[in-house]
């Protein structure tokens, strides 16, 4: 029996007869150029906006072991299930600590690998390297992709795409190799790896159906049966994703602005059009695009114009309904971007640059196909080939410059937060940007600027306890005790279980010699936050002054039990030991305090340990 012929890709316009181009060489040049223009992001800091939280909130990330790996695969991080990216953060920390450069470098390397994979995918799909190179060029250098590469926290985007691309490549090989099962199994394995990287990978089964359409595969029982495991995996990981309480809260906890059904319709249309617009004109990019404010019950005008543009896109697709390349490219975009279109508006952002990282490959395919079709027509080639070539050359220069400049947005918290503040309306979510910028000012000794930003955050969102707390600790820095106490009271009014607020109240009252008030505040704090060592430490200081040494020692023991690297508690307990004639124990505690970063104990070590 003769073998069944492997399915062929739909015939594309014949390429013009011209000298053979070494596309592999050009691919390596493109990868090198891309690496060069992204090189300045290696100098960027670890931001206090999501980045640092991976290393501060989750002990398993900074203590890599088999037990921590198990914990990583059974936990959510920043309301997402993304164990593979988090595991790479743990590996980063285990090898180079919090040194930013290696962390950024891994992000860039993933993008460079994805560039090669996009070239391979489109070559496999179309059998045309000229189309593949144009798609890859746009993918490598389009400014919308900067966020997925330069922002440490966006690593999950480039990582899931890496495995997603491999899954599609092997599914195409499955088509081209007489539907051999081994290629389908490899596809499934890469799909699972992609799912472990980010939930957006759940769209793959639908993309596989689009590939079946592209290759004119007939709908039959085998096609349906082979897709069932893929859809089952998508359902399972979808359930895992939305099972996180933080994700549920993000979807269901009060919206910042009240939107009705018509508003949501216009916002959905706008979201799709946003990505089309940024494809053609990637300007005014931002790390966060907030939900629009309503003025007199109305959204901004562009939201009402977006359905007309959306209908125009649908009309164009209808006109090209017989062209499988165009329809496949459009399907690839719409299928993969739709998972990020928020039909249920959350409290976060309406669109974001990194969501276009893979979906744009579909639109790049259409652009490359159009270019190839022009070159295949001698008459059109004479008129437009030079225009297209000039446009690509200009794009290369402009895109490289845009990427290099855009990388600077993630340089530090000041630049990143300022970018968000400058490019968004004053909706409640922006208060978070003011708060983070205020913290940057505070950490760099710019007290007045910090107070101004925290005040602005409170003005925008007056029920946010964190903003009151931030301003209070700034007042503490300059001994403005009464203003700090007023803000801490406001903080506790909105967040009554905020243990650190009680700790600072206790500290202020201690400095005001209101020892009774200090003990009362720390005791209240311990009731709501019993695992906060600062509360025990400040209460121990009051007990020590009142010569209640047993109570002081008990609290200091508890503080160190909760945090065995708490230098101030070691120092205080050492002083207590000195006053109770336990010189050897005092010496040990002073050395521990020094080992954990307290340089002020040098004199105490000298007088106690000799």
PEJO-V646220 format. One record per pair of residues at least 12 apart in sequence whose C-alpha atoms are under 6 Angstrom apart, sorted by the first residue. I is the first residue (numbers start at 1). J is the second residue. D is the distance in Angstrom with one decimal. If there is no record, write none. Layout:
i: {I,I}
j: {J,J}
d: {D,D}
This chain:
i: {6,6,9,13,14,15,16,37,41,41,42,42,44,45,45,45,46,47,51,61,62,79,79,81,82,82,82,83,84,84,85,85,107,108,114,115,118,119,119,121,131,134,135,135,141,143,144,145,147,148,156,156,160,160,160,163,163,164,167,167,167,170,170,171,202,205,205,214,250,251,255,266,269,269,270,270,289,289,290,290,291,291,326,329,329,329,329,330,332,333,333,336,337,414,417,417,428,428,431,431,434,434,435,438,438,438,451,454,454,465,465,465,468,468,469,469,472,472,488,497,499,499,502,502,502,503,503,506,506,506,519,522,533,533,536,536,537,540,540,565,567,567,570,570,571,571,574,574,574,587,587}
j: {176,178,215,373,376,376,376,404,150,407,101,104,411,100,411,412,100,413,153,90,90,246,247,241,196,197,198,196,196,197,156,197,149,149,162,140,136,132,136,169,368,368,364,365,399,403,353,357,354,354,197,198,194,197,198,190,194,194,187,190,191,183,187,187,234,230,231,324,346,346,347,303,306,307,303,306,349,351,349,350,349,350,366,362,363,365,366,362,362,359,362,359,359,437,433,437,460,461,457,460,453,457,454,450,453,454,471,467,471,491,494,495,487,491,488,491,484,487,501,528,525,529,521,522,525,522,535,518,521,522,539,535,559,562,555,559,556,552,555,596,593,596,589,593,590,593,586,589,590,608,609}
d: {5.1,5.2,5.4,5.5,5.6,5.1,5.1,5.4,5.9,5.4,4.9,5.4,4.3,5.9,5.8,5.4,6.0,5.7,5.2,4.4,6.0,5.1,5.3,5.9,5.7,4.8,5.3,5.9,5.9,5.1,5.5,6.0,5.5,5.8,5.6,5.9,5.9,5.2,5.5,5.3,5.2,5.7,5.1,5.8,5.9,5.5,5.5,5.5,5.5,4.9,5.7,5.8,4.5,4.9,5.7,5.3,5.0,5.7,4.4,5.1,5.8,5.7,5.4,5.8,4.6,5.7,6.0,5.9,5.6,5.0,5.4,5.5,5.6,5.5,5.4,5.1,5.5,5.8,4.6,5.8,5.8,5.4,5.5,4.0,5.7,5.7,5.8,5.9,4.9,4.4,4.9,5.4,5.7,5.5,5.2,5.7,5.6,5.3,4.3,6.0,5.3,5.5,5.6,4.2,5.1,5.9,5.9,5.9,5.6,4.1,5.3,5.6,5.1,5.3,5.8,5.8,4.2,5.4,5.8,5.4,5.0,5.2,5.5,5.9,5.1,5.8,5.2,4.0,5.2,5.6,5.5,5.3,4.2,5.9,5.0,5.6,5.7,4.1,5.5,5.8,4.2,5.4,5.1,5.2,5.5,5.6,4.0,5.1,5.8,5.6,5.2}
